[in-house]
Amino acid sequence: MAIFIGVGFDSTHSSKYSHGKFYEFRRDGASIFYEYRSMSPRSKPPSSLFGLRLREARLLAGIPQDKLGVAIGLDETTASARISRYETGVHAPPVEIATQLAMVLNVPTPFLYCEDDELAEVIQAWYHLSKIERHRLLTLLGTKQD
């Protein structure tokens, strides 16, 4: 009887056309053997900026695609697929939907569209500042007079 022990990843079998190989450790009696299996990517990487930012915010919030979709009012049966399509760039959501997604994920809507990574961080930080902290920051930057 073979007993499953664990899974690993062998990057030496990867190329630009394959995504490497998974291998499984199995014990059969006293011997351990490896079984190689092709590894396909678990999810398609985002091809749009919006999709990249959406996935980043969703993963940071720890919300699965289906739960996020339901939280913005999508039907339970299609919620995961719809969010996946937004993340992979197959579809772009209307601004109203993007605003709802941002609200559930606790990020500002402009963050989802920001092209510059550093500016996206600034937008995120600004969003979480209090009104007093924002005023102090603007004063420090010299854009606002007391």
Residue frames as qw, qx, qy, qz and C-alpha x, y, z in Angstrom:
[[0.000, 0.889, 0.458, 0.000, 0.00, 0.00, 0.00],
 [0.418, 0.346, -0.008, 0.840, 1.45, 3.40, -1.02],
 [0.279, -0.776, -0.427, 0.371, 1.21, 6.22, 1.49],
 [0.298, 0.807, 0.112, 0.498, 1.26, 9.84, 0.32],
 [0.599, -0.364, -0.280, 0.656, 3.94, 11.86, 2.14],
 [0.076, -0.743, -0.089, 0.659, 4.11, 15.29, 0.47],
 [0.588, 0.725, 0.283, 0.220, 4.42, 17.44, -2.61],
 [0.415, -0.563, 0.182, 0.691, 7.35, 19.49, -3.89],
 [0.516, 0.840, 0.060, -0.156, 8.31, 21.56, -6.91],
 [0.718, -0.169, 0.380, 0.558, 11.24, 20.87, -9.20],
 [0.246, 0.877, -0.014, -0.412, 12.19, 24.05, -11.03],
 [0.276, -0.442, 0.700, 0.488, 14.95, 22.29, -12.97],
 [0.357, 0.315, 0.838, 0.266, 12.25, 20.88, -15.22],
 [0.241, 0.820, 0.355, -0.379, 10.83, 24.29, -16.08],
 [0.404, 0.103, 0.427, 0.802, 11.26, 26.15, -19.30],
 [0.180, 0.171, -0.002, -0.969, 9.59, 29.14, -20.87],
 [0.509, -0.068, -0.577, -0.635, 6.97, 26.78, -22.28],
 [0.641, -0.363, -0.676, -0.012, 6.30, 24.63, -19.23],
 [0.358, -0.767, 0.136, -0.514, 5.66, 25.64, -15.68],
 [0.100, -0.482, 0.803, -0.335, 7.92, 23.02, -14.13],
 [0.641, -0.130, -0.735, -0.178, 6.90, 19.79, -12.54],
 [0.624, -0.532, 0.306, -0.483, 5.33, 18.83, -9.30],
 [0.502, 0.179, -0.844, 0.061, 6.60, 15.74, -7.66],
 [0.753, -0.487, 0.004, -0.442, 4.93, 13.65, -5.03],
 [0.033, 0.410, -0.869, 0.275, 6.74, 11.71, -2.33],
 [0.867, -0.183, -0.151, -0.438, 5.19, 8.33, -1.70],
 [0.208, -0.441, 0.850, -0.199, 6.21, 5.52, 0.57],
 [0.876, 0.067, -0.306, -0.365, 5.50, 1.99, -0.50],
 [0.925, -0.205, -0.241, 0.212, 6.65, -0.34, 2.23],
 [0.640, -0.537, 0.036, 0.549, 10.26, 0.52, 3.02],
 [0.460, 0.108, 0.348, 0.810, 10.99, 2.48, -0.17],
 [0.146, 0.745, 0.227, -0.610, 10.19, 6.09, -1.03],
 [0.467, 0.253, 0.571, 0.626, 9.60, 7.05, -4.63],
 [0.097, 0.471, 0.020, -0.877, 8.85, 10.23, -6.54],
 [0.429, 0.537, 0.693, 0.217, 6.17, 10.66, -9.12],
 [0.113, -0.229, 0.174, 0.951, 6.57, 13.59, -11.50],
 [0.278, 0.696, 0.662, -0.002, 3.51, 15.35, -12.81],
 [0.263, 0.429, 0.240, 0.830, 3.22, 18.32, -15.11],
 [0.138, -0.538, -0.476, 0.682, 2.41, 21.49, -13.29],
 [0.138, 0.633, 0.439, 0.622, -0.05, 23.81, -14.89],
 [0.025, 0.212, -0.303, 0.929, -0.47, 27.24, -13.36],
 [0.005, -0.412, -0.826, 0.383, -3.18, 27.20, -10.72],
 [0.230, 0.838, 0.401, -0.290, -4.58, 30.45, -11.97],
 [0.557, 0.588, 0.225, 0.542, -3.90, 32.56, -15.00],
 [0.383, -0.315, -0.177, 0.850, -1.72, 35.57, -14.18],
 [0.201, 0.826, 0.332, -0.410, -3.40, 38.96, -14.55],
 [0.544, 0.297, 0.404, 0.672, -2.98, 40.50, -17.99],
 [0.017, 0.803, 0.230, 0.550, -4.39, 43.88, -17.02],
 [0.146, 0.338, -0.457, 0.809, -3.31, 46.45, -14.48],
 [0.607, -0.346, 0.070, -0.712, -6.80, 46.45, -12.94],
 [0.923, -0.101, -0.346, -0.137, -6.69, 42.65, -12.65],
 [0.593, 0.223, -0.539, 0.555, -3.29, 42.74, -11.00],
 [0.107, -0.325, 0.383, -0.858, -4.37, 45.32, -8.42],
 [0.757, -0.265, -0.107, -0.587, -7.69, 43.55, -7.82],
 [0.882, -0.038, -0.461, 0.093, -5.99, 40.22, -7.15],
 [0.379, 0.278, -0.512, 0.719, -3.40, 41.90, -4.91],
 [0.346, -0.325, 0.255, -0.842, -6.11, 43.61, -2.85],
 [0.854, -0.186, -0.236, -0.424, -8.28, 40.48, -2.68],
 [0.800, 0.049, -0.527, 0.284, -5.43, 38.25, -1.52],
 [0.175, 0.304, -0.465, 0.813, -4.31, 40.85, 1.01],
 [0.548, -0.277, 0.140, -0.777, -7.87, 40.97, 2.36],
 [0.146, -0.119, 0.967, -0.170, -8.00, 37.17, 2.45],
 [0.636, 0.334, 0.331, -0.612, -11.29, 36.99, 0.56],
 [0.472, 0.089, 0.814, 0.326, -11.93, 34.15, -1.92],
 [0.052, -0.020, -0.503, -0.863, -13.20, 35.10, -5.38],
 [0.264, -0.475, -0.781, -0.307, -16.66, 33.65, -4.81],
 [0.316, -0.641, -0.530, 0.458, -17.16, 35.49, -1.50],
 [0.144, -0.326, 0.102, 0.929, -15.99, 38.77, -3.03],
 [0.121, -0.189, -0.653, -0.724, -18.43, 38.37, -5.91],
 [0.325, -0.595, -0.734, -0.042, -21.34, 37.62, -3.60],
 [0.316, -0.527, -0.342, 0.711, -20.37, 40.60, -1.40],
 [0.020, 0.259, -0.215, -0.941, -20.86, 42.96, -4.35],
 [0.597, 0.340, 0.283, -0.669, -24.17, 41.40, -5.30],
 [0.406, 0.335, -0.725, -0.444, -23.23, 38.83, -7.94],
 [0.914, -0.101, -0.126, -0.373, -25.12, 35.57, -8.17],
 [0.650, -0.519, 0.554, -0.040, -23.49, 32.79, -6.13],
 [0.890, 0.202, 0.392, 0.115, -23.25, 30.48, -9.13],
 [0.636, 0.659, 0.084, 0.393, -21.27, 32.94, -11.27],
 [0.292, -0.950, 0.105, 0.032, -19.47, 35.07, -8.67],
 [0.677, -0.460, 0.432, 0.380, -16.13, 33.24, -8.71],
 [0.638, 0.351, 0.482, 0.486, -15.96, 33.08, -12.51],
 [0.173, 0.931, 0.208, 0.244, -16.80, 36.76, -12.87],
 [0.387, -0.878, 0.246, 0.139, -14.15, 37.88, -10.37],
 [0.733, -0.172, 0.500, 0.428, -11.65, 35.56, -12.05],
 [0.527, 0.612, 0.403, 0.431, -12.39, 37.19, -15.40],
 [0.058, -0.993, 0.009, -0.106, -11.86, 40.62, -13.90],
 [0.587, -0.675, 0.379, 0.236, -8.56, 39.50, -12.37],
 [0.693, -0.006, 0.552, 0.463, -7.24, 37.89, -15.54],
 [0.023, 0.459, -0.255, -0.851, -8.28, 40.81, -17.73],
 [0.184, 0.310, 0.860, 0.360, -10.77, 38.84, -19.82],
 [0.081, -0.801, -0.497, -0.323, -13.41, 41.40, -18.82],
 [0.196, 0.154, -0.298, 0.922, -13.14, 44.88, -17.37],
 [0.112, -0.614, -0.737, 0.260, -15.80, 45.80, -14.83],
 [0.030, 0.815, 0.260, 0.517, -17.81, 49.00, -15.11],
 [0.143, 0.451, -0.414, 0.778, -16.64, 51.75, -12.75],
 [0.646, -0.454, 0.068, -0.610, -19.65, 51.14, -10.49],
 [0.967, -0.138, -0.216, 0.012, -18.60, 47.52, -9.98],
 [0.600, 0.334, -0.389, 0.614, -14.95, 48.56, -9.46],
 [0.199, -0.539, 0.276, -0.771, -16.13, 50.99, -6.77],
 [0.856, -0.359, -0.012, -0.372, -18.08, 48.22, -5.03],
 [0.899, 0.095, -0.317, 0.286, -15.07, 45.89, -5.21],
 [0.315, 0.467, -0.378, 0.734, -12.83, 48.59, -3.73],
 [0.491, -0.535, 0.166, -0.668, -15.30, 49.22, -0.92],
 [0.956, -0.239, -0.098, -0.142, -15.48, 45.54, 0.05],
 [0.839, 0.162, -0.244, 0.458, -11.68, 45.19, -0.18],
 [0.419, -0.852, -0.104, 0.296, -11.13, 48.40, 1.83],
 [0.508, -0.121, 0.305, 0.796, -8.99, 50.05, -0.83],
 [0.245, 0.636, 0.049, -0.730, -9.59, 53.32, -2.69],
 [0.766, 0.549, 0.328, -0.067, -10.96, 52.87, -6.21],
 [0.346, 0.872, -0.335, -0.089, -8.02, 54.81, -7.78],
 [0.445, -0.516, 0.730, 0.048, -5.67, 52.15, -6.34],
 [0.768, 0.222, 0.600, -0.009, -7.21, 49.60, -8.72],
 [0.616, 0.759, 0.181, 0.111, -6.33, 51.75, -11.74],
 [0.187, -0.910, 0.318, 0.189, -2.95, 53.20, -10.67],
 [0.822, 0.512, -0.226, 0.109, -0.12, 52.44, -13.10],
 [0.268, 0.623, -0.568, 0.467, 2.77, 53.37, -10.79],
 [0.702, -0.261, -0.641, 0.169, 3.45, 50.92, -7.93],
 [0.328, -0.076, -0.442, 0.831, 4.84, 53.57, -5.58],
 [0.292, -0.168, -0.061, -0.940, 1.94, 55.92, -6.25],
 [0.676, -0.301, -0.580, -0.342, -0.44, 53.00, -5.61],
 [0.564, -0.233, -0.619, 0.495, 1.19, 52.59, -2.18],
 [0.052, 0.010, -0.213, 0.976, 0.77, 56.30, -1.51],
 [0.497, -0.252, -0.355, -0.751, -2.90, 56.15, -2.52],
 [0.691, -0.303, -0.656, 0.018, -3.37, 53.17, -0.17],
 [0.418, -0.166, -0.500, 0.740, -1.65, 54.98, 2.70],
 [0.133, -0.130, -0.019, -0.982, -3.60, 58.20, 2.10],
 [0.572, -0.322, -0.552, -0.514, -6.87, 56.28, 2.14],
 [0.692, -0.386, -0.586, 0.170, -6.18, 54.97, 5.64],
 [0.275, 0.072, -0.334, 0.899, -5.10, 58.32, 7.15],
 [0.061, -0.713, -0.602, 0.353, -7.45, 60.31, 9.36],
 [0.236, 0.900, 0.247, 0.271, -8.52, 63.79, 8.30],
 [0.363, -0.902, 0.199, 0.127, -6.06, 65.31, 10.80],
 [0.690, -0.285, 0.505, 0.433, -3.20, 63.13, 9.51],
 [0.551, 0.569, 0.441, 0.422, -4.02, 64.12, 5.93],
 [0.002, 0.990, 0.071, 0.119, -3.97, 67.80, 6.90],
 [0.538, -0.720, 0.352, 0.263, -0.59, 67.38, 8.65],
 [0.712, 0.043, 0.530, 0.459, 0.86, 65.57, 5.64],
 [0.390, 0.780, 0.339, 0.354, -0.34, 68.27, 3.23],
 [0.220, -0.970, 0.102, 0.016, 1.15, 70.94, 5.52],
 [0.671, -0.463, 0.458, 0.355, 4.45, 69.02, 5.67],
 [0.632, 0.310, 0.522, 0.481, 4.50, 68.77, 1.87],
 [0.143, -0.344, 0.066, 0.926, 3.91, 72.51, 1.65],
 [0.025, -0.327, -0.699, -0.636, 0.72, 72.26, -0.36],
 [0.358, -0.745, -0.513, -0.230, -1.53, 73.57, 2.39],
 [0.125, 0.434, -0.345, 0.823, -1.14, 76.61, 4.64],
 [0.263, -0.366, -0.783, 0.429, -2.26, 76.59, 8.29]]
